[in-house]
Amino acid sequence: MSKLKKLVESYEWVDEIANKVIIELKKTADILEEVHSSFFNHFDISHTKFNVLVILYKNAEKGMMLSDIGEQMLVTKANITGLVDRLEKQGLVKRIRDDIDRRKIMAVITEKGKQFTEEVIEEYKKWSKNIMTILDNNEKKHLIHILNKLEKGLIALE
């Protein structure tokens, strides 16, 4: 049995409407995460590493401090260091130390990294458009509206 089918069946015990909504959202997110990971696996990269590349791509002129990347991604400095290490080994990113304060390390996307990021972005656009043909445009707009409303309500609970 496929992993996606097992995910669907693992939530069949839920019956109350409030619980069912949460579980259906969680189940859909889990399935989407699996499909999303599969897309990035075709490029031999995780979506987390790709997020680092996109952040650096947007800041290609000057690069970014590792700590700033971590703040944008909401991960620890140790996690960013490991991600940048792996991206550097792939030739997609390079580190530059500050001439004055050697403790300051900037990450900069390489030319190879820029080309790779542009390629993946274009394929991602095609891929996401294709998988979202499941819903028509009105359903997509309605879903976005509902999800935005839910997000605002959940944030207000904090």
C-alpha positions in Angstrom: 0.0 0.0 0.0 1.3 3.4 -0.9 2.5 5.8 1.8 -0.2 8.4 0.7 -3.0 5.8 1.0 -1.8 4.8 4.5 -1.9 8.5 5.5 -5.5 8.8 4.4 -6.6 5.6 6.2 -4.8 6.4 9.4 -7.3 9.2 10.2 -10.6 7.2 9.6 -11.4 7.2 13.4 -12.3 10.9 13.4 -16.0 11.8 13.3 -16.7 15.1 15.1 -16.9 18.0 12.7 -14.3 20.3 14.5 -11.9 17.4 14.9 -12.5 16.3 11.3 -11.7 19.7 9.9 -8.4 19.8 11.8 -7.5 16.2 10.9 -8.4 16.7 7.2 -6.2 19.8 7.1 -3.4 17.9 8.8 -3.8 14.9 6.5 -3.8 17.1 3.4 -0.7 18.9 4.7 1.0 15.6 5.3 0.1 14.4 1.8 1.2 17.7 0.2 4.5 17.5 2.2 5.1 14.0 0.8 4.3 15.1 -2.8 6.3 18.3 -2.3 9.4 16.4 -1.1 9.1 14.0 -4.1 9.2 17.0 -6.4 12.4 18.3 -4.9 14.0 14.9 -4.8 14.0 15.0 -8.6 16.5 17.8 -8.3 18.5 16.1 -5.5 17.7 18.8 -3.0 15.4 19.2 0.0 12.8 21.9 0.1 14.6 23.4 3.1 17.8 23.7 1.1 15.9 25.2 -1.7 14.4 27.8 0.6 17.9 28.8 1.5 18.8 29.1 -2.2 15.7 31.3 -2.9 16.5 33.6 0.1 20.1 34.0 -1.2 18.8 34.3 -4.8 16.7 37.3 -3.7 19.8 38.8 -2.1 22.3 37.8 -4.7 24.1 41.1 -4.9 25.4 41.2 -1.3 24.6 37.8 0.2 23.4 37.4 3.7 24.7 36.6 7.2 23.9 33.1 8.2 22.0 34.3 11.2 19.7 36.5 9.0 18.9 33.5 6.8 18.1 31.5 10.0 15.7 34.3 11.1 13.9 34.3 7.8 13.5 30.5 7.9 12.8 30.3 11.7 15.6 27.8 12.3 18.7 27.7 14.5 22.1 28.9 13.4 23.4 25.3 13.7 20.7 24.2 11.2 21.7 27.0 8.8 25.3 26.2 9.1 24.7 22.5 8.1 22.4 23.6 5.2 25.0 26.0 3.9 27.7 23.4 4.3 25.8 21.0 2.1 24.9 23.7 -0.4 28.5 24.7 -0.6 29.6 21.1 -1.3 27.2 21.1 -4.2 28.8 24.3 -5.5 25.5 26.3 -5.2 26.6 28.6 -2.3 29.9 30.0 -1.1 30.9 31.6 2.2 32.7 34.9 2.5 34.3 36.0 5.8 34.2 39.7 6.8 37.6 41.3 6.4 37.3 43.2 9.6 35.4 40.8 11.9 36.3 37.2 10.9 33.4 35.9 12.9 30.9 37.4 10.5 30.2 35.0 7.7 28.2 35.8 4.6 26.6 33.2 2.4 26.4 34.1 -1.3 24.7 32.2 -4.1 27.1 31.1 -6.9 26.4 31.5 -10.6 25.7 27.7 -10.6 23.3 28.3 -7.7 21.5 31.1 -9.5 21.0 29.0 -12.7 19.9 25.9 -10.6 17.4 28.1 -8.6 15.9 29.6 -11.7 15.5 26.1 -13.3 13.8 24.7 -10.2 11.6 27.8 -9.9 10.4 27.3 -13.4 9.8 23.6 -13.0 8.0 24.3 -9.6 5.6 26.7 -11.3 4.7 24.1 -13.9 4.5 21.3 -11.3 2.3 23.3 -8.9 0.0 24.5 -11.7 -0.4 20.9 -12.9 -1.2 19.4 -9.5 -3.6 22.2 -8.7 -5.8 21.3 -11.7 -7.7 19.2 -9.2 -9.5 22.4 -8.2 -11.0 25.0 -10.5 -10.1 28.7 -10.1 -13.2 29.5 -8.0 -12.4 26.6 -5.6 -8.7 27.8 -5.4 -9.8 31.3 -4.5 -12.3 30.0 -2.0 -9.8 27.7 -0.4 -7.2 30.6 -0.1 -9.9 32.8 1.5 -10.8 30.1 4.1 -7.2 29.3 4.8 -6.3 33.0 5.3 -9.3 33.3 7.7 -8.2 30.3 9.6 -4.6 31.5 9.8 -5.7 34.9 11.2 -7.9 33.2 13.7 -5.1 30.9 14.9 -2.7 33.7 15.2 -5.2 35.7 17.3 -5.3 32.8 19.7 -1.6 33.3 20.7 
